[in-house]
Amino acid sequence: MIVVSDTTALTTLIKSGLEHVLPGLFGEVRIPQAVADELRQFHPALPTWCQIESAKESRVLDSLRIAVDPGEAEAIALALDLQADFVLLDDKKGRRQAETLGLTCLALPAVMVAAKRQGLISSVAEAFAILAAKGRYGVAEGTAVVLLRSVGEA
């Protein structure tokens, strides 16, 4: 399985102490150089399961650089280059761009649900609380209710 990530998912999970869910679910996660550079601004050491790869220069990448931030642009382009199974994106604008290009996006709430189903975390509700407190990442109330019901927590 090929998974590419933008910065937000990785830095939020690292700050929250939940980064173990990604290698547990996906093995390795591929990131473009722009994401690696953004991560290193706040986290001196990248997780060993992050593999840095370059997105190919293309017209698509050029247009993405105009539409979204550099990390998102390169993550989307790399996901296209690699024909990734998933791209981890939380920004709505970035997800719209990726989905328009035929990519399947995952946001952190869906990752937490998958982690619970795989036994990597014991509670999605607790994970959401940790993401909010430590990662400053909020899950919309309606979304949270639906996802918590899906794993028997509501």
C-alpha positions in Angstrom: 0.0 0.0 0.0 1.3 3.4 -0.9 0.4 6.3 1.3 1.6 9.9 0.9 1.2 12.5 3.6 1.0 16.3 3.9 2.5 18.0 6.9 -0.6 18.6 9.0 -1.4 15.0 9.6 2.2 14.1 10.6 2.9 17.1 12.8 -0.4 16.8 14.6 0.1 13.1 15.3 3.7 13.7 16.5 2.7 16.6 18.8 -0.1 14.4 20.2 2.1 11.3 20.7 -0.1 9.3 18.3 2.3 9.0 15.4 2.6 5.2 16.0 -0.8 4.7 14.2 0.6 5.5 10.8 3.3 2.8 10.6 0.8 0.5 12.3 -1.7 1.1 9.6 0.5 1.7 6.5 4.0 0.5 7.2 5.9 3.4 5.7 4.5 6.8 4.7 6.0 8.7 1.8 6.5 12.5 2.0 7.8 15.0 -0.5 10.7 17.2 0.2 8.5 20.3 1.0 6.7 18.3 3.7 10.1 17.1 5.2 11.3 20.7 5.2 8.1 21.9 7.0 8.3 19.1 9.5 11.9 19.8 10.4 11.0 23.3 11.4 9.2 21.9 14.4 10.5 18.3 14.8 14.3 17.9 14.5 14.1 14.2 13.7 11.7 12.7 11.2 10.1 9.4 12.0 12.1 6.5 10.6 9.0 5.2 8.7 8.8 8.5 6.7 10.4 8.0 3.3 11.2 11.2 1.4 10.6 11.2 -2.3 10.6 14.0 -4.8 7.5 14.9 -6.8 8.2 15.2 -10.5 8.0 18.7 -11.9 5.0 19.0 -14.1 2.2 21.3 -15.2 -0.1 19.7 -12.6 2.5 20.5 -9.8 2.8 24.1 -11.1 -0.9 24.6 -11.0 -1.2 23.0 -7.5 1.5 25.3 -6.2 -0.8 28.2 -7.1 -3.8 26.6 -5.6 -2.5 25.2 -2.2 0.5 25.5 0.0 3.8 23.9 -1.1 3.6 20.8 1.1 0.1 20.0 0.0 1.0 20.7 -3.7 4.0 18.4 -3.5 2.1 15.7 -1.6 -0.7 15.7 -4.1 1.7 15.6 -7.0 3.8 12.8 -5.4 0.6 10.8 -4.7 -0.3 11.1 -8.4 3.3 10.2 -9.5 3.2 7.0 -7.3 -0.4 6.2 -7.9 -0.8 6.2 -4.2 -3.7 4.3 -2.5 -4.2 7.3 -0.1 -3.1 10.8 0.5 -3.3 12.1 4.0 -4.8 15.6 3.8 -6.8 17.6 6.3 -7.2 20.9 4.5 -10.5 21.1 2.6 -9.0 23.0 -0.3 -6.2 20.5 -0.6 -8.6 17.6 -0.4 -10.8 19.1 -3.1 -7.8 19.5 -5.4 -6.6 15.9 -4.7 -10.1 14.4 -5.2 -10.6 16.4 -8.5 -7.4 14.7 -9.7 -8.8 11.2 -8.8 -6.9 10.7 -5.5 -8.5 9.1 -2.4 -7.9 11.3 0.7 -7.9 10.4 4.3 -8.2 12.9 7.1 -7.1 12.3 10.7 -10.5 11.4 12.0 -10.7 8.5 9.5 -7.2 7.5 10.4 -8.2 7.3 14.1 -11.2 5.1 13.2 -9.0 2.8 11.2 -6.5 2.7 14.1 -9.2 1.7 16.6 -10.4 -1.1 14.2 -6.8 -2.4 14.0 -6.4 -2.3 17.8 -3.7 0.5 17.6 -5.7 2.8 19.9 -8.3 1.9 22.5 -10.7 4.8 22.0 -11.4 7.2 19.2 -13.0 9.6 21.6 -9.8 9.7 23.7 -7.8 10.1 20.5 -9.9 13.1 19.4 -9.5 14.6 22.9 -5.7 14.2 22.7 -5.6 15.6 19.1 -7.5 18.6 20.3 -5.5 19.2 23.5 -2.0 18.5 22.2 -2.3 18.8 18.5 -4.7 21.7 18.4 -6.8 19.7 15.9 -10.6 19.9 16.2 -13.1 17.4 14.8 -16.5 18.8 13.9 -19.1 17.7 16.4 -21.4 16.1 13.8 -18.4 14.2 12.2 -17.3 13.1 15.6 -20.7 11.7 16.5 -21.0 9.7 13.3 -17.5 8.3 13.6 -17.8 7.4 17.3 -21.1 5.6 16.5 -19.3 3.7 13.7 -16.9 2.2 16.3 -19.4 1.7 19.1 -18.4 4.6 21.2 -21.6 6.7 21.1 
